[in-house]
Amino acid sequence: MEGVTPETHTVLVANRGEVAQRVFRTARRLGMRTVAVYSDADAGLPFVRQADLAVRIGPASARESYLDVERIVTAAVESGADLVHPGYGFLAEDPRLARALASAGLGFVGPPPAVLAALGDKAKAKAIAARAGVTLLADERGEDQRDDVFIAAARRIGYPVMVKPVAGGGGIGMQLVPEETGLRDALARARRQASAAFDDERVLLERAIVRPRHVEVQVLADAHGQVIALGERDCSAQRRHQKVIEECPSPAVDPALHARLEAAAIAIAREAGYVNAGTVEFLLDTSGAFFFIEVNARLQVEHPVTEEVYGIDLVEQQLRVALGERLGVVPAARGHAVEARIYAEDPSSGFAPSAGRLVHLDLPSAARVDTGVEQGSVVTRHYDPLIAKVITSGPDRETALDACASALGSTTILGVRTNLQLLRALVAHPDVRAGRADTGLIERELATLAPRVDDIPPEAVAVAAAALLDERSRAADPRDVWSALGTWRTGGPPAAVVVLGARAVRTSGGGPYEIDGLSIGRGDSDGRWTIEGTSAAAAARDGSVIWVAWRGATYEIALEADERTDSLQPGDVTAPMPGVVLSVAARDGQHVSRGDLLAVVEAMKMEMRVEAPSAGIVKAVLCGPGQQVERGQRLVEFEPDVLR
């Protein structure tokens, strides 16, 4: 395919949202025709409109849309695409898609099927790394998957150990086990999550490093035998084994270690016969020794930090390699870059995913922002809860971090719970600033990074009341004299009482409003509000809830009392997030102890245990496997022993 120009080709992106838009951006610049595929849940998202052609591939369920190989291939053939870019997640590392495309005579923007199959199996990937002479962690990855085999191996290796699914990636299913008493339960959880996510319940076990750094090397390889490395990224700031903040280069890597890491990554890529863009991942211990853990045979979510430092469009290189071109880039690093991932999740509730409509979205203009949503988009429970990635760069690390802090500070998202407060605190954390972050930092510091907020400050209540009054004023019929007058009284400014849940808030004025001794005025843009003349807050309504952003925190203020919450009994156990009940361990009449497993709920790639809040009796199980549940829905009627 030498000499063929990109302008003659059509690329279909077998993915959604942010990564689809990212690929389209480069493809359009190269003059390529673009095709989007979408599920019913995504029909209104921007990426569908941005493609030259959009093809519906099924209902909201990922298994019936984005994970359906046959539907993807059919869409590619019928749309006239000759290249398929898998993005990341879904089928990105699935050799079945690569094989099916090859059988249909279409190109796959990724490595060959045999390479995907080998590297997608962590046990085989470790064997490849060993042949390449790269150091591995002590492990157990045999075909015998019995619990007793892993228990014996853990005793031999020594605790702590890590249990990992053999297939897949993204941290899904990984379980850190500090001692033997938790190993059987960890094996069961890992198998269950691996089976649900990858349709493969096999696991492996390896020695866990205490307070490791997570460092990865970006590689590019063409079909002509050339392999290059584009430096390392530090991805140590993680929650639930999934990355939150990434940077390039790593503050933990000196020039000598940088050279050794790149050499190891290139050796593994050559041994595997790798083609296209990929990432070789390592763990660093406190002595500076590094150990291979896996290869992500695809574009990484955090690829923008490498692009910013090296000035190379990785998606362009992927497309050119897929068209048979030789690599023509010469790596040359400059400066530093940081990426912060904004998720729809609640850090103070165990990072439970949050679903809802983005009723107010204000993203920073002074940073690169990769996103797949816009104001009014709906974040559903069906897919990964990533909202946006904020990427900043500068001549040095301090400048890049300062820019990231500023960008996050100017970001406002209302309608779902987010990790924005945690990100702001994390970027300012002394260990992050000093380059000392390890993979356990967020878990250790979570109470400080994301404190639970139970009390709503008077400023937030006042802004919510003003927003509701403003909404009523704009909705008033000017032809109706009484509506036009609004709330008024003889000899004074308009006055009203606004009911917010259990609060009755007295207001006066028609804007600015005087509420609880505060002057609340309209800001310089829709949804923005001033408090005592200072632009400091934002508010937006979604049904019966007004969302308010104030001083870095976000508050949900109900317009009406929550009847479902009011009807709950003291011992009721509820769903921690909207999702699907994977399994139910409780049974009617069962006596349980505090922490005993009652049920498991899954949404947005996350599995959450629902546990007994205390010792007591399960009076009635109110849910079943496969049932869709909403956040706060009763799952178990529970009577604590203290009430008996």
N, C-alpha and C positions, 0 to 999 in steps of 0.2 A: 504493500500500500504506500510505498515511498512516493513522495511528490504530490500526493492527493491533498488538496487544501480543505480545511475545516468547513469552508462555505458550502461545500457540496453535500454536507451531511446533516442528518436529523438525529437529535439525541432525546431519548425519553428518560425521565428521571423516575425511577421506581421507588419513590419516597414522597414525603409530604413536607409542608411547612417551611421551616427555616432552611434546611439543607436543599430543598428543591429550589427555593429562591436563590440560594447561593450558587448552585450549578447553572441556573438560567442566566444569572448575571454574566458569568464568564462566557457561556455559550453564545449569548447575544453579541457580546463584544467580538467574538470570533466569526460572527456572521452565520452561525448555525441555526437551523430551525429547531424549535423546542416543543416537547410534548409533556404535558402533566397527566398523571393519573390521580384519581381522587375517590375517596369513599363518600357516602352520604353525609357523614359527620363533617366533612371538610369542604363541602360544596361552596361555602361562602368565603373561604380563606383566600388571601391575596395571591398565593402561588397558582391557584387555578386560573385566575384572570391573566396572570403575567405570561403564561405559555402561549405559543402560537396556536396550539390545539390542546384541549383538555378532554380526557376520556374517563367516564365513570367506570369503576371496576368493582363496585359492590357496596354492601351496607357498612355500618360503622365498625363492626367487628374486624379486627386486624386479620384474623384467620380467614375471613371471607373477602378480604380486599388486598391489603398491602403484603400479606404473607401468602397469597395464592399465586404460585408460580405460573400456572396455566393462564390465569387472567392477565398477568403482567405480559407474558409473551404474546398472547392474542392481541392485547392493546398495542404492543410494539409493531407487530406485523400489519395490523389494520391501519395504523396511523402513518405507516411508511418510514418508521424509524429504522436506522441501521446501527445505532449505538444505544446501549442502555446503561445509565449511570445509577448504581444502587444507593448512593448516599451513605448514611450510616444507620445502623439498626435495621430492623425488619430482615430483608433478604441479603443485606450487604455482604455477608460472609458465608452465604449458603451456596455450596457447590451445585445444588440442584438447579438454581437459576442460571448459573454460568453454563451448565451442560445443556439446558433447554434452549438457551439463546444460541449456542453453537449449533445445535441440531436444526434450528430454524434459519441458520445462515446469518445471524446477527452478532454484532460485536458487544462484548462485555467490558465495561470500564473498571477493570480490576484484574487480579491475577488469574492464571488458568485454574480450571476446576480441581485438578489434582493438588495444586498448591493450597487452594482454599480448604480442601478436605484434610490435608495434613496439618496445616497450621490452625484450623478450627478445632482440632482435637489437641487439648493441652498436653496430653501425654506424648503424642507424636511430635508436637512442637518442641517439647523438652528433649526428645531424642535427637532432633535436628540440631538444636543448640549444642548438645553434648558432642555431636560429631564435628561441629564447628569449633570446638575447643572453648566454649563459654561456660563459666562456672554456674552450677545450678544449686538450688536449695535441696537439702535432703528430703526425700519424698517417698510416697507409696502410690504408684499409678498403674498397678497391674490389672489384669482382667478379672481377678477374683474380687467381687464387690461386697463381700460379706462384712458385716459390722466387726466381727472378731478379728478379721485381717487388719482392718484399720486401727483397731484398739491396740493390737500387738505392734503395729508400725509406729503408732504414736508413742508407745512406751520406749521403743528403740530410738526414735528421733529425739524425743524429749519435748515437753510442753513449754510454751504455747505452740499450737499447731493451727494451720488454716485448712479448712475444707473448701474445695472449689469444684464447681461443675466442670466436667471434661470439655463440654461443648460451650459455645457462646462466649460472651464477654460482658463488658459494661459493669462488672462488679455484681451482677445478678447471681444470687444464690451463695455467695461467699460467706463463710461462717468462721469467725475467730473463736477458738476453743482454748481457754486458759488452763483447764484441768480435765481429767478423765471423766468426772461426773457429768459433764455436759456434752460428751462426744456423741453418744447415740442420738440424742435429740438434735444436735447440729447436723448429723448425717441425714436424718429424716427430713429436716427443713431444706437442706441443700438439694436433696433428691427431688422433693416436691416442687421447689422453685425451678430447678433445672428441667424437669419434665414439662412444667407449664410453659416455660419460656422457650425451650429449645427442642422439646419432644425427645429428650435424651436424659435419662436420670443418672447416668454414670458420673462418679465424682473421683477426685484424687485428694490426697492429703500431703501437705508439705510443712516443713518447719516454718514457724512464723518468726519474723524479726521484730524485736521490741523497738518501738518508735522508728520505723523505717522512713526513708525518703522514697517517693515514687518518681522516677526519672525515666523518660522515654526518648527514643531517637527517631526522627523522621527520616525515612529512606525513600528514594526514587530509583526505579530500575526500569530499563527498556528491554525490548525483546531481542536486543543485539548484544546482550551480555554486560552492559554498563550499569553499575550500581553506584549511587552517590548518597551521602548522608548530609542532612541539613540541620546539624546541631541537635541539641537536646531541649526538652521542655520539662519543667518541674511541675508535677501534678499532685503534690503532697497534701494540699488542702482538700480533704474529702469528707463526705458524710455517707454512711452506709456503703463504703467502698466505691462511691461514685464521686467524680471530680466536681469541684465547685469553683476554685480559682486555679488558673494555670499561668505559667510565665515562661518566657524564653529570653536568655538562657537560664539555666538553673543556678541559683546563688550557692548551691552546695558543690558545684563542679568547678575544679580548677583546670587550667589548660591541659595538664597531663592526663587527668581523668577524662576530660572531654575527648581527647584523642583515642583513649582506650575504649570508651563507650561507642564512639563512631566505628572503630575497627571491629568491635564485637557485633554491632548491628549489621554492618556490611557482610561480615563472614556468615552470619545466620541467613541473610537474604540470599547470598550466593548458594549456600548449601541447600536452601529450599527451592531454588530455581525461581525466585520471586520476580514478578513483573508488575509495574504500575506503582502507585503510592501505597506505603504501609508504615506501620509504627512498631518498633521493637521496644518492649517495656522491660524495665529493670527495677529492682529494689536496691537501695543503698543502706548499709548498716552504719552504725555510729563511727566505725573505723575507716569508712570510705570504701570498703569492699562492695562490689556490686554483683547481683545475681539475676539471671534471666528469669522472667516469669511468663511472658506470652508475646505473641505477635498479633496485632490488630491489622488484619489484611484488608484495609479499607482506608478511606479518608477519616480522620479523627474529628470529633466535635471541636477540639481545641486547635485545629490547624491554623486559624488566623494569626496566632502569636508567632508562628514560624514564618508566615507570609510577611508580617510586618517587619520582622528582623532581617529576613533574607531578601525581601523585595521580589519574591517569586510567587506567582499565582499557581498554587498547587493543583487546582481544578484544571487549569489550562494544560499543565504538564500531564495530568491524568488522561485528558482527552487526546492529546497529541501522541502519547505512548500507545493508547488504544487504537489509534489510526496507523500504527507501525512506525512512527518517526523515532529518530534517535534523540536522546537527551542532549540538549544544547545549552544547558544552564551551568554556570560556574558559581558555586556557593561562596558568598561573601557576606558575613554578618555585620550588622550595624545596630548599635543601641540595644534597647530592651523593650519588651512588650508584655502586657498583662491582660488576661481575659477573666471576666467574672460572669458566671452563668446565673441568670435570674430564673428561678423556678416558681411555679404555682404550687406552693407547699407551705406547711406550718411547722417551722423548726421547733417551736415550743411544745408541739404535740407529737414529737417523734418523727418529724418531717412527713407527716401525713399529707398526701396530695390534696389540692384544692381545685374544685371545678367551678366554673361560672362564666358570666359574660364580663369582658373587659370594658367597664362603663367609663373609665377614664384612663388614658394611656399617654404619658408624657415621657418620651425617651430622649436621652441627651443628644444634642446636636454637635458637641465638640468631641465626639468619639466615634469610632467605627461601631455600628450596631448591626449585628446580624440577627434578624428576627423573621418569623413567619406569620405574625399577627398584626392587627391594627385595632384601633379603638372600635369596639362593637363586636370583635371576634369572640367566639365561645371557646373556652378551654374545657375540653371534655375529659371524662374519666377513661376514655378508650386508649389514649396514647401517652407518651412521655410528656411530663408537665413542663418542659422547657418553654419559656416565654421569649427570652432574648439573651444574646451574648453581647456584653459590653467590652470592647477591646480598645486599649489605650497603649500608646508607645511614647518613647522619648530617648534622648541620648544616653540616659543611664537609668538604673533601676528605681532610684528615688523619684525621679521625674515621672516615670511611667506609673508608679504606685500613687503618687499625688494626683495625677490626671485621672486615674481610676476612681479614687476617692471622690474627686470633684464630679465626675460623670454619674456615679451612683447617687451622690447627694442631690443631683438635679433630676433624678428619675422618680416618677410617680406612677403607680399602678393601682387602680381601684377596681373591685369586682371579684377578686380572688385573694386569698392569703398568699403572701410571697415570702421569699427569703431575703428581701432587700435589707432589712435591718441587720440580719446576720452578716451579709456581705460587707456592709459599711463598717461594722465592728471588726470584722476579720481583716479587712485591708488596713485598719488602724492598729491592729494587735501588735504588741511589741515583738513577739516571736516571728510574725510575718514580716514586719519591717526589718528585723535583723537577719532575715533569711534562715530562720531556724525551724520553720513549720515542718511537722511530720504528719503521717497519716492519721494519728490519733488526736491531733490538736483540737479539732472541732468537738469531738465527743467529750474530751476532758473539760473544755471551756464553755460548753453549750449553755449552761445557766447564765453565764456572763454575756456571751455573744448574742443570745436570743432569750432574754428574760420573759417569762409569762406575764402578760398584762391583763389584769382583772378589772382594775378601776379605770373608767373612762374620764379623762381630765375635763374640767369645765370648758376649756377652750374648744375641744372637739365637739362637745354637746352643743355649744353655742353656734359653731359653724354648721352642724347638722340642722339645727333649727332654722338658721338663715337660709340654707339651701332649700329646705322644704317651703319656706315662705316665698322664696324667689320663684320656685317652680309653680306654686299656686298663683302668684301674681302674673306670670307669663301665660298661664292657662286660662286666666279670667277673660270673660267675654266683654270687650270694650263697649258693646251695644247695650249691655245690662248695667244701668246706673249703679245698682247696689254692688255688683261684682267689681265695677270700675273703681268704686270708692275703697274696696278692700276692707281691711280691718281699721276702723276709725273710731274716734270718740270726740265728743264736743270739747273744743278748747285745747286740744292737745294732739300730739302725733298719733298716727295709727298704732293700735295695740292689739295683741293677739296672744292666745295661749296655744302652744304647739305641744302635742302629745307624742313623746318618743318612748315607746315601750311603757315602762312604769313611771316615767318622768313627765311632769307637766311643766313646760318651760314658758315663762312669761317673756314676751318681747314687746318692743316699741320701736316706732320708726318704720319708714318704708324703704330703707336702704340708703346709707348704712343702717343696720339694725342695732339697737341697744339690748343686749341679752346678758343677764347676770353681771351687769357692770362692765361688760366688754363691748367695744364698738366693732361690729363685724361688717365689712364692706366687700363689694364685688372686686375681684382682682382684674388683672390686665388681659385675661383670656377666660374662655368658658370653663367653668368648673373650679377656677382659682378664687381664693378668698383672702382678704386681709384681716388681721387682728390688730386693733389699735393702730391702723395705718400701715402696718408692715405685712408685706406679702409673705405668707408663711404656711398656708393651708390649701388643701384641695378637697372637694366633696362631690359625690355623684350618687344618684339613687339607682338601685336595682330592685324593683318590686317593693317589698316591704322592708328593705334595708337601705340605710344611707351609709355609704362608706366615707370615712374621713381620714386624710393624711395630715399629721401634725407632728412636727419635730422628730421626723424619722420613723415614727410608728404609724400603724394603720389600725383604725377602729371600725368595727361593725356595729351600727346603732339601729336597733329595730324600731320600726314605727308602731308596731303592735306587739303585745305580749305573745311569746311563743307558746301556743296552746300545747304543742307536742311536749315541750320541756316542762310546762306546768303539770302535765298529766303523768310525768314520770314519778315512779315511786323511789324512795331513797336507795333501794338496792338494785334498781334496774341497771342492766349492762347494755350499752348502746354502741353502734357502729362508729369507729373513729374517723371514717372517711367514706365518701360514696364509692361503691365498688361492687364486687361480686363475692359472695361467700364461697370460699374454696372448700372448706371442710368444717364440720361441727364435731367437737370432742365431747361436749356436755350432753347429758341426758336427763330427762325429767326425774326429779326426786334424788338426784345425786348429791352427796355431800362433798364439797371441795375445800381446798385450802387456798389461802391467798397466793396468787400467782399461777394457779393451775390453769391450763389452757382450756378455754371454752369454745372458741371458734377462730377461724383464720379468714380474714378479708383481704382481697387483692384488688388493686387498681393502679394504673399507670406504672406498671412494672414493679410495684412495691407490694410486699406481703406483710400484713400486720397481725400480730397475735392479739386476740381479745382474751384477757385473763380475768380471773376472779378477783374482785377488789378486796376481798377479805375471806375468811373462813365462813362458810354458810351452805345453804341448800339451794340447788337449782329448782325453782318451783315449776318453770315451764321454759322449754326451748321454743323460741318464736321465729326461727329462721332455718333454712335448709341449704345444702350444697347447690350451687348454681343460681341462687336467688340474688337478684339485684337489690341493693340496699342503699339508702341515703345516709349522709352523715347525721348522727344523732338518732337514727332509727333504733327502736328496741330490738335487741337480739335475744336476750335472756331475761326472764323474770327471776329475780334473785333475792333471797332473804338472808341477810347476814346473821350469824350466830348471835350477835349482840342484841338483835331484836326478838329473839326466840325465848 
